[in-house]
Amino acid sequence: MAPPFSHAGELAALATAACWTATSLAFEAAGRRVGSLAVNLIRLVLAVFLLGAFTWLTRGLPLPTDASVHAWVWLSISGLVGFTIGDLCLFRAFVVVGARISMLLMTLVPVITALMGYLVIGEVLSAKELLGMALTMGGVSTVVWERRPNAEGGLERLPLAGILLGLAGAAGQAVGLVLSKYGMGSYDAFAATHIRVLAGTLGFAVVFTLTGWWPRVRAAFSDGRAMVATGIGAIFGPFLGVSLSLLAVQYTEAGVAATLIALTPVMIIPVSVLVYRERVVWPTVVGAMVAVAGSALLFL
């Protein structure tokens, strides 16, 4: 499908990274108050209604009833993999190691996405694109190895459980992104997102029923601040962010889109410093500069 203007896919990917910055911080705040599980389900339910209202206004259809069977099958699988499995792990990582570190672990997404794009839909990246991806991932992932202060005033490595949860989230997002491109084709990106969110919501409903976690959802509604944060996260996450990510993969290679989306950890740094007063060491700054250079290479 031809892009409406030059670098439309790349710009959509950068906009996705900005949305992920807002949503990850919002969901971290909400998850610390009421738990990541309740936040996961509530934000998807909110996104179902947001997407339904938007597509009703723009397409005259509150539900994606005009999608083909091919689109429904593959986008639904993508939603289950990306939302139910991937985000279940990622949101728990937000609570264990924080939004900034969790998103840094997502730098493996471009590698997995590029590999899956080659295996599933036959995408081949140019040498320049591979170099740009390598610079971006290398720069951002530098921060994963930083040590952070502990309660005793010393330095410690990140918890292994948080790292493994973040990596599982990365795998879920990468596989979900490629399956989305395969299932979507030239179909409307917001309607395609609606299918993914509907499938993800159904997946979470099954998980909550099997585990008996519904009381956590009811309890979450009594926390007004958590609900505000969840609402903000739903707007910038499964509504705008996911839809923009599908536009990105629709107009450029999945690996390139995933690399630019992986700039989220760089965008989080100034917010972490100014709002949360986190101390950022020099490897973080150098890594951010290398990541920006790699991203710029993708636009040349």
Secondary structure by P-SEA (a helix, b strand, c coil): ccccccaaaaaaaaaaaaaaaaaaaaaaaaaaaccaaaaaaaaaaaaaaaaaaaaaaaccccccccccaaaaaaaaaaaaaccccaaaaaaaaaaaccaaaaaaaccaaaaaaaaaaaacccccccaaaaaaaaaaaaaaaccccbbbbccccccccccaaaaaaaaaaaaaaaaaaaaaaaacccccaaaaaaaaaaaaaaaaaaaaaaacaaaaaaaaaacaaaaaaaaaaaaaccccaaaaaaaaaacccaaaaaaaaacccccaaaaaaacccccccaaaaaaaaaaaaaaaaaac
